[in-house]
Amino acid sequence: MKKQVKFLAVAAFVSTLSLNAMAQGIKMPAPSPVQTVKQDFALSSVEVTYSRPSVKGRSIFGAQEPYNVLWRTGANAATKVTFGEDVKVNGVNVPKGEYALYTIPGANEWTVILNKGIKNWGKDGYKESDDVARFKVNPVQLPFAVETFMINFENIRSNAMNMMLLWETTMVSFEITADINPKIQASIEEGLKNPDAAKRPYWEAANWYFNNNLDINKALEYVNAATASNSTFWKEHLKAKILAKKGDKAAAKATAQKSITMAKEAKNEDYVRLNEKLIASL
């Protein structure tokens, strides 16, 4: 009890200092500074704004932040996550919009929550009825310590990535996915209808068909149209890869050699190496 009273007294003293400084117009560093992380993702972005507390010699999970108790997942105001398009978070549908991120830490399992209460002060005002998504994940023990609480993104792909929460020696990760393929396909098909052939997205269409394992003959048709109007070393390289995928090794090698010649003229050694690697694989 004495320790709790002492802690409350220190907290009140720090708050008083902060209020006095604000009253006098003195700017001071925030104990838990705010950070905004914005990651381009799928056809839009995901943005997180949160306050970052530090360990400062304390024991965090199971102590400072008790197990099985709702946590604001940061400090101060509610942590806000903004999705620029409809997504799935750990398999749960989440519409485009802004949400408060909450968690319930546990020794062996965490509950992650996305909630409509973006104006809440921390967990004050939280209502379970405002939950949009709620799912469980397993925490991972890190082989190193993270002093200041961190939210970040990793393993970023065209339609999926992982969001990570890291603090002390604990990491929690969950996947965000977006169903972008139908939208891109529709956009390409619409673009290919452009009456002005010069503005048709042949290059984009060829890339899309090749990278997504769609009709390889269509990919070749589109890359031929792209190179017919404007041949470049990167377009010829794609054409070589498409031909290789079709099994036409001779044509793939000849096209890669053409791309090498053009890349050397442009002094682009990266594409020289890429083409040489492709030829070696044939």
C-alpha positions as CSV (number, residue, x, y, z in Angstrom):
1,M,0.0,0.0,0.0
2,K,2.9,2.4,0.9
3,K,4.4,1.8,-2.6
4,Q,1.1,2.5,-4.3
5,V,0.7,5.8,-2.3
6,K,4.2,6.8,-3.2
7,F,3.7,6.1,-6.8
8,L,0.4,8.1,-6.9
9,A,2.2,11.0,-5.2
10,V,5.0,11.0,-7.7
11,A,2.5,10.8,-10.6
12,A,0.6,13.8,-9.1
13,F,3.8,15.7,-8.8
14,V,4.8,15.0,-12.4
15,S,1.4,16.0,-13.6
16,T,1.6,19.3,-11.6
17,L,4.9,20.1,-13.2
18,S,3.5,19.4,-16.7
19,L,0.5,21.6,-16.0
20,N,2.6,24.4,-14.6
21,A,4.9,24.2,-17.7
22,M,2.0,24.4,-20.0
23,A,0.5,27.3,-18.1
24,Q,3.8,29.2,-18.6
25,G,4.1,28.3,-22.2
26,I,7.1,26.1,-21.7
27,K,7.4,23.2,-24.1
28,M,8.7,20.0,-22.5
29,P,9.3,16.5,-23.9
30,A,6.3,14.2,-23.5
31,P,6.9,11.1,-21.3
32,S,5.2,8.9,-23.9
33,P,5.7,10.7,-27.2
34,V,3.2,10.3,-30.0
35,Q,4.2,8.6,-33.2
36,T,2.3,8.2,-36.5
37,V,3.3,5.3,-38.7
38,K,1.8,5.2,-42.2
39,Q,2.4,2.2,-44.5
40,D,1.4,2.2,-48.2
41,F,-0.5,-1.1,-48.6
42,A,-2.6,-2.7,-51.3
43,L,-4.5,0.1,-53.1
44,S,-4.4,2.6,-50.2
45,S,-2.6,2.7,-46.8
46,V,-2.8,1.7,-43.1
47,E,-1.9,4.4,-40.5
48,V,-1.4,4.1,-36.8
49,T,-1.2,7.0,-34.3
50,Y,-0.2,6.1,-30.7
51,S,1.7,7.2,-27.7
52,R,4.9,5.3,-26.9
53,P,5.6,4.5,-23.2
54,S,9.0,3.2,-22.1
55,V,10.0,0.4,-19.8
56,K,12.1,2.6,-17.5
57,G,13.2,-0.3,-15.4
58,R,9.8,-1.7,-14.7
59,S,8.3,-5.1,-15.3
60,I,5.6,-4.6,-17.9
61,F,3.3,-7.5,-18.9
62,G,1.8,-9.3,-15.9
63,A,2.8,-6.3,-13.6
64,Q,2.6,-2.7,-14.9
65,E,0.1,-4.0,-17.5
66,P,-1.7,-6.8,-15.7
67,Y,-2.7,-10.0,-17.5
68,N,-6.3,-10.4,-18.5
69,V,-7.1,-6.7,-18.2
70,L,-8.0,-4.4,-21.1
71,W,-5.0,-2.3,-22.2
72,R,-5.1,0.9,-24.2
73,T,-2.1,-0.6,-26.2
74,G,0.1,2.5,-25.7
75,A,-0.3,5.5,-23.5
76,N,-2.6,8.5,-23.1
77,A,-5.4,8.7,-25.8
78,A,-6.7,5.6,-27.5
79,T,-4.3,4.2,-30.2
80,K,-5.9,4.9,-33.6
81,V,-5.7,2.7,-36.6
82,T,-6.9,3.9,-40.0
83,F,-7.6,1.6,-42.9
84,G,-7.8,3.2,-46.3
85,E,-9.9,0.4,-47.7
86,D,-11.9,-2.7,-46.6
87,V,-9.5,-5.3,-45.1
88,K,-9.5,-8.5,-43.1
89,V,-7.6,-8.4,-39.9
90,N,-6.6,-11.9,-38.8
91,G,-9.4,-13.1,-41.0
92,V,-12.1,-10.8,-39.6
93,N,-13.7,-8.4,-42.0
94,V,-13.0,-4.7,-41.1
95,P,-14.6,-1.9,-43.2
96,K,-12.6,1.1,-44.3
97,G,-12.3,3.7,-41.5
98,E,-10.8,4.6,-38.2
99,Y,-10.7,2.4,-35.1
100,A,-9.3,2.3,-31.6
101,L,-6.8,-0.5,-31.0
102,Y,-7.1,-2.3,-27.7
103,T,-5.6,-5.5,-26.4
104,I,-6.0,-7.9,-23.4
105,P,-2.5,-9.2,-22.7
106,G,-2.1,-12.8,-21.3
107,A,0.8,-15.0,-20.4
108,N,0.1,-17.4,-23.3
109,E,-2.7,-15.6,-25.3
110,W,-3.6,-12.1,-26.2
111,T,-7.0,-10.7,-27.3
112,V,-6.7,-8.0,-30.0
113,I,-9.7,-5.6,-30.4
114,L,-10.6,-3.0,-33.0
115,N,-13.3,-0.7,-31.6
116,K,-15.3,2.3,-32.8
117,G,-14.3,4.4,-29.7
118,I,-11.6,6.5,-31.4
119,K,-12.3,9.5,-29.2
120,N,-11.8,7.5,-26.0
121,W,-9.1,8.6,-23.6
122,G,-7.2,5.4,-23.3
123,K,-9.7,2.7,-22.2
124,D,-12.0,5.3,-20.6
125,G,-15.2,5.2,-22.5
126,Y,-14.5,1.7,-24.0
127,K,-17.7,-0.3,-24.7
128,E,-17.5,-3.9,-25.9
129,S,-20.6,-3.3,-27.9
130,D,-18.5,-1.0,-30.1
131,D,-16.1,-3.8,-31.0
132,V,-15.7,-4.3,-34.8
133,A,-13.2,-7.1,-34.5
134,R,-12.0,-9.3,-31.7
135,F,-9.5,-12.2,-32.1
136,K,-6.9,-14.1,-30.2
137,V,-3.2,-14.4,-31.0
138,N,-0.2,-16.0,-29.2
139,P,2.6,-13.7,-28.0
140,V,6.2,-14.4,-28.9
141,Q,9.1,-14.0,-26.4
142,L,11.9,-11.9,-28.0
143,P,15.6,-12.7,-27.5
144,F,16.2,-9.0,-26.9
145,A,14.4,-6.2,-25.0
146,V,12.5,-3.3,-26.6
147,E,12.7,-0.3,-24.3
148,T,10.0,1.9,-26.0
149,F,6.7,0.4,-27.1
150,M,6.6,0.0,-30.8
151,I,4.0,-0.7,-33.5
152,N,5.3,-1.5,-36.9
153,F,4.6,-3.4,-40.2
154,E,6.6,-6.2,-41.8
155,N,6.4,-9.0,-44.4
156,I,4.7,-6.5,-46.7
157,R,3.3,-8.0,-49.9
158,S,0.9,-6.7,-52.5
159,N,-2.2,-7.8,-50.6
160,A,-1.1,-8.8,-47.2
161,M,1.2,-7.7,-44.4
162,N,1.8,-8.2,-40.6
163,M,1.2,-5.6,-37.9
164,M,3.5,-6.0,-34.9
165,L,3.3,-4.8,-31.3
166,L,6.6,-5.0,-29.5
167,W,7.5,-4.0,-25.9
168,E,9.8,-5.3,-23.2
169,T,10.5,-8.8,-24.4
170,T,7.1,-9.6,-26.0
171,M,5.9,-9.4,-29.6
172,V,2.4,-9.9,-30.9
173,S,1.8,-10.1,-34.6
174,F,-1.3,-10.4,-36.8
175,E,-2.0,-10.3,-40.5
176,I,-3.9,-7.7,-42.5
177,T,-5.1,-8.7,-45.9
178,A,-7.0,-6.9,-48.8
179,D,-8.9,-8.4,-51.7
180,I,-7.5,-6.2,-54.4
181,N,-7.3,-8.6,-57.3
182,P,-10.8,-8.1,-58.6
183,K,-10.4,-4.3,-58.5
184,I,-7.1,-4.4,-60.4
185,Q,-8.5,-6.8,-62.9
186,A,-11.5,-4.6,-63.5
187,S,-9.3,-1.5,-63.8
188,I,-7.0,-3.1,-66.4
189,E,-9.9,-4.4,-68.5
190,E,-11.5,-0.9,-68.5
191,G,-8.1,0.7,-69.4
192,L,-7.6,-1.7,-72.3
193,K,-10.9,-0.4,-73.8
194,N,-9.4,3.1,-74.2
195,P,-10.0,4.2,-77.8
196,D,-6.5,5.8,-77.8
197,A,-4.2,2.8,-78.1
198,A,-1.2,4.8,-76.8
199,K,-3.0,5.2,-73.5
200,R,-3.9,1.5,-73.0
201,P,-2.1,-0.1,-70.0
202,Y,-0.4,-2.9,-71.9
203,W,2.7,-2.8,-69.7
204,E,0.6,-2.9,-66.5
205,A,-1.5,-5.7,-67.9
206,A,1.5,-7.8,-68.8
207,N,3.0,-7.4,-65.4
208,W,-0.3,-8.3,-63.7
209,Y,-0.9,-11.4,-65.8
210,F,2.7,-12.6,-65.3
211,N,3.1,-11.9,-61.6
212,N,-0.3,-13.4,-60.7
213,N,0.1,-16.6,-62.7
214,L,-2.8,-15.7,-65.0
215,D,-3.1,-16.5,-68.8
216,I,0.5,-16.5,-70.0
217,N,-0.5,-16.1,-73.6
218,K,-2.4,-12.9,-72.7
219,A,0.7,-11.7,-70.8
220,L,2.8,-12.2,-73.9
221,E,0.2,-10.4,-76.1
222,Y,0.2,-7.4,-73.8
223,V,4.0,-7.2,-73.4
224,N,4.3,-7.4,-77.2
225,A,1.9,-4.5,-77.5
226,A,3.9,-2.6,-74.9
227,T,7.3,-3.1,-76.6
228,A,5.9,-2.5,-80.1
229,S,5.1,1.2,-79.2
230,N,8.1,1.8,-76.9
231,S,10.8,-0.8,-76.4
232,T,12.9,-0.4,-73.2
233,F,15.3,-2.7,-71.4
234,W,12.9,-3.3,-68.5
235,K,10.0,-4.2,-70.9
236,E,12.2,-6.6,-72.9
237,H,13.3,-8.2,-69.6
238,L,9.7,-8.9,-68.7
239,K,9.1,-10.3,-72.2
240,A,12.1,-12.6,-71.7
241,K,10.6,-13.8,-68.4
242,I,7.2,-14.4,-70.0
243,L,8.8,-16.4,-72.8
244,A,10.8,-18.4,-70.3
245,K,7.7,-19.2,-68.4
246,K,6.0,-20.3,-71.6
247,G,8.9,-22.7,-72.2
248,D,10.3,-20.9,-75.3
249,K,13.9,-20.9,-74.1
250,A,15.5,-19.7,-77.4
251,A,13.2,-16.7,-77.7
252,A,13.6,-15.9,-74.0
253,K,17.5,-16.0,-74.4
254,A,17.4,-13.8,-77.5
255,T,15.1,-11.3,-75.8
256,A,17.2,-11.2,-72.6
257,Q,20.3,-10.5,-74.8
258,K,18.5,-7.6,-76.4
259,S,17.6,-6.3,-72.9
260,I,21.3,-6.6,-71.9
261,T,22.4,-4.5,-74.9
262,M,19.8,-1.8,-74.1
263,A,20.6,-1.9,-70.4
264,K,24.3,-1.4,-71.1
265,E,23.6,1.5,-73.4
266,A,21.5,3.0,-70.5
267,K,24.3,2.1,-68.0
268,N,21.9,0.1,-65.9
269,E,24.0,-2.7,-64.4
270,D,21.1,-4.0,-62.4
271,Y,19.2,-5.1,-65.5
272,V,22.3,-6.5,-67.0
273,R,22.7,-8.8,-64.0
274,L,19.0,-9.7,-64.0
275,N,19.1,-10.8,-67.6
276,E,22.4,-12.7,-67.2
277,K,20.8,-14.5,-64.3
278,L,17.7,-15.3,-66.4
279,I,19.8,-16.6,-69.2
280,A,21.8,-18.8,-66.8
281,S,18.6,-20.4,-65.6
282,L,17.4,-21.4,-69.0
